[in-house]
Amino acid sequence: MTRIPTKPEILDWITANPTLTSKRDISKAFGIKGAARIDLKRLLKELEAEGHLEKRKKTYSDPDRLPPVSVLLVTAPDNNGDLFAKPMEWQGTGVEPVVLLITRASDPALGEGDRILARLTQVKADDHHYEGRLIRRIGTNPKRILGVYRARSEGGRILPIDKGGDKEWIVGAGATGGAKDGELVEAELAGPKGRMGLPLARIVDRLGDPSAPKAVSLIAIHQHAIPDAFPDDVVAEADAHSPKELGNRVDLRDMPLVTIDPSDARDHDDACFAQADDNPDNKGGHIVWVAIADVAAYVTPGSALDREARNRGNSTYFPDRVVPMLPDRLSGDLCSLHEGVPRACIAVKMTLDAQGQKIAHEFVRGLMRSPASLHYEEVQAAIDGSPNERTEPLLEPVLQPLYAAYAALVEARHLRQPLELNLPERQIVLGDDGAVQSVNFKDRLDAHKLIEEFMVLANVAAAETLIAKKSPLLFRVHEEPSQDKLNALRETVMAAGLTLAKGQVLQTAHLNRLLAQAANTDDEELINITTLRSMTQAYYSPQNFGHFGLALRSYAHFTSPIRRYADLIVHRALVTAHGWGDDGLSPADIDNLEKTGTHISDTERRSMVAERDTTDRYLAAYLSERVGEEFTGRINGIAKFGMFVKLDESGADGLVPIRSLGNEFFHFDRDAGTLMGADTGITYQIGQTVTAKLTEAAPVTGGVALELLTVEGAEVPRGNRMSPAGRSPRRKATNHKRKSDKIKRKVKRTRP
């Protein structure tokens, strides 16, 4: 006779195996077969009725789970001196979980009654259920600075590196955190002013050598004046918020809206679900849901949170940290769609036909609860036949329908012909010490493309809805390339022996045909980079000029309101247009749309430059121990003072100074994008493959210098002399122009 497990045994199994919770999984775990499954079903229903379990579609789960970022109340230490805390927002019906606080030397002293924001990790222990690490104490927001520590006989001082931060901070003997003289440190205000009216500080983080990798992103933050400390009133306002209840929202908690993000994602602001459309009039069609965190419910017009979010414009992402647009109470907790907890959202239901064309859509303001926070690699592995314990129960009911809808969208994408650039993205992997462990190129999985297509579709739906309702909004605008940039692109294309049609209105389909010609040739990377450089920069505007790169008439950013202020404006417009509440667009929002669009376009560019500078510094630090080694690469830029080479291994850009090319005069042809030696006649141009020796890598500046060894497999010639005085370079330049023209004529004759 089959043994039926007890209720405690079932609950223990579900707690230990949160992704194997269907009736089938539980039956398999306890060896239950045949008629005994009826008894199991009865037990599960009893547990559900008693509040121990809740049924989500065909699976059961324990509702008594805390989100990974939570507000806690510190309790009294136990007899061993360990510090514990309990959750302030407990929604479960079981035993309230206990959190053991893991403190660091730099953490402020915590006592009974303190409210803190903490990051939690679920553990299996006898006396506690989670371990928590302090993010900060609620209600406190001490000012922080970045500076160089100078040791004294007792304690020391900090010399700020902030622009305009010329006032030193005093560090007491017991507040140095073990910092050494000359180290870059982060410190916080620790008390009233000390000697000579200087503020007292406590060091909270040692960053080591100011030129070391761990300091790179912080230096970029301060150099580019990116706001990284929230004002007190902003933090207090964020801390005062609590999770939104159902109220008038649409209840989406039983819909398996999963989040799919990078494995190191810092927030989860979008979730999706798909299923086949059962409407007989839409045979082969799909229903796609995209749910986005309802940030507008927390960040209301004119509030302190709103002013600071607009000021920042967007979050800025670095390899080792993020400077968020919103305080961590929102970005990491209430506005993050964590697994297993209710979260407010704005969702769009989109109906696709069998060919992936959107034929209908509608928006709702809802309350959702994601059954799983997944990452791209495990989702792709599951679809490819290797599911893990998290994805296996979701494979058939959730993941496969997502990919079926994506396949239809791919078909629609081919018809639309957005720009199909092939430029692999670099990924810098850091160790615990902040040093670069490796530099890889990210894989482009179908899982990545699936989420991108769903987000594009949702953004289009938002723009179309607001246009139809005649609502003000901020569009994401990407205008077509200028004629000058197109002419420069055609020069490069002709030199490579390829074609780009003239005399017609440029469409992305024309550029895609060019990119297809270059695919799998030596010029593929060159043509992709040059095509990218010919594009205009996208920006935000209340006027709709379309999105050239995506081949869309109307496009608005809706899917990332945690990290982009433009999306928050679109959310507010949707709230107003649908009459969902009084937290929609304000008159001030509408009056300042033009200024807001300009401002956040500028902050976006600021972040891009800071992120690029940081990447350059990390790469320089990574290469600094390999000076003298030889690398392969490709010329990707020509200037009067030399050329730039992108190294194949790391993607780092290095400068080859013109003085290192030999003792001869080099003629620079801006139009042709070439350097030609006056004596040797050698011509350097974009796209040539090279071998180069690394001569310098400066982590502080991010500069990388190279010496050219070979070009297209041939040794680089060295001119014997500089062009002598009195010898006119004009003749050589004229010869160079004739050679350039000859190349162009030759290319023209060989066109198909």
Buried (B, 14 or more C-beta within 10 A) or exposed (E): EBEBBEBEBBBEBBBEBBBBBBBBBBBEBBEBEEEBBEEBBEBBEEBEEEEBBBBBEBBBBBBBBBBBBBBBBBBEBEEEEEBBBEBBBEEBEBEEBBBBBBBEEBBBEBEEEBBBBBBBEEEEEEEBBBBBBBBBBBEBBBEBBBBBBBBEEEBBBBBBBBEEBEEBBBBBEEBBBEBEEEBBBBBBBBEEEBEEEBBBBBBBBBBBEBBBBBBBBBBBBBBBEBBBBBBBBBBBBBBEBEBBEEEEBBEBBEBBBBBBBEEEBBBBBBBBBBBBBEEEEBEEBBBBBBBBBBBBBBBBBEBBBBBBBBBBBBBBBBBBBBBBBBBBBBBBBBBBBBBBBBBBBBBBBBBBBEBBBBEEBEBBBBBBBBBBBBBBBBBBBBBEEEBEEBBBBBBEBBBBBBBBBBEBBBEBBEEBBBBBBEEEEBBBEBEEEBBBEEBBEEEEBBBBBBBEBBBBBBBBBBBBBBBEEEBBBBBBBBBBBEEEBBEBBBBBBBBBEBBBEEEEEBBBBBBBBBBEBBEEEEBBBBBBBBBEBBBBEBBBBBEBEBBBBBBBEBBBBBBBBBBBBBBBBBBBBBBBBBEBBEBBBBEEBBEBBEEBBEBBBEBBEBBEEBBEBBBBBBBBBBBBEEEEEEBBBBBBBBEEEBBBBBBEEBBBBBBBBBEBBBEBBBBBBEEBBBBBBBBBBBBBBBBBBBBBBBBBBBBBEBBBBBBBBBBEEEEBBBBEEEBEEEEEEEEBBEBBBEBBEEBBEEBEEEEE
